[in-house]
Amino acid sequence: MSADVTLYSTRFCPYCVAAKRLLDAKGVSYRDIPVDGDPELRQQMAAQAGQRTVPQIWIGDSHVGGYTDLAALEQRGLLDNLLSGASNG
């Protein structure tokens, strides 16, 4: 499964860790952008996402939201289709 996935995260956020584990378990490569200690980068993330919490996840050009949103897509069986549709971003 190949997809253009971007994840803004911090090192010690349990939801960030959970999101990475879910993506890793699915064999998905992703770009992890750490916002630890970088207020400007975190502000950029918040402007794009409309939210200040981490993780913030994009699949292709679609903003998924945080870990609970990602997990909900997986629970409903929609994540694989979204990941497939995001190939070549």
N, C-alpha and C positions, 0 to 999 in steps of 0.2 A: 504494500500500500504506500503510495507516494503522494505527499500533499505539501502545500506551502503553509506551514503552521508556525505562528509566532506567539511566544509566551513571554510576557513581562512578569518577573518574579523577584522574590527576595530569598536569601539562603535559608532562613529559619522559619519561614511560613509553612505550617503544616498543609495548608490547601495547595500551595505551590508544589510541595513534594508529592502530594496525592495526584495532582494533575500530571506531573512528569511521569509518575509511575503508571498511570492509566495510558498515557501516550506511548511509553516504553513497552508496555505489555501488548499493545496493538502493533508494535514494530514501526511506529511513526517517527520520522525524523522531524525535529522542530528547532527553530531558532530561539534560544533562551536569552532574553535581554534582562540582566540583573539591574534592578533599580536601587539596590542597597547603597545608602550614602550618596546618592546622586539626585538631589532635589529637582534639578532641571530636567533630567530624564524622566523622573516620576511625574513631573508636571506635564511633560509632553504626552506620556501615557494617559494621564487623566483627561487631557484635552481630547485625545483620540477616542477614548473609551467612554467618557462621560462619567467615569467612576475612578475613585482614588485607591481602592483596595486592590490587592494582588491575590492571586494571579489575574491577569487580563489576557485573554486568549483570542487570537484571530485564526481562522481557517480560510485561506485565500483572502479575499477582501471582506469576508463576513466576520463581524465581531461576535464571538460566541458568548463572552462574558467571563465569569470566573469558573472555579472548579465545580461548584454545584450545578452550573448550567451545562458544563461539559459532561458531567456524570449523568445528568438527566437525559441528554441526547443519547448517551450510551444505553441507558435503561430503556428508552423508548425504541431502540434499534435504529436510530437515525444518524448516529455518528459515522458509521462506515460510509454511508452514501455521501455525506458532507465531505468527508476526507477524500473520497474518490473524485468528487466533483471539483475539488480544489487543486487538483494536480496542475502543475505549470502555472499556478497562481494568478 
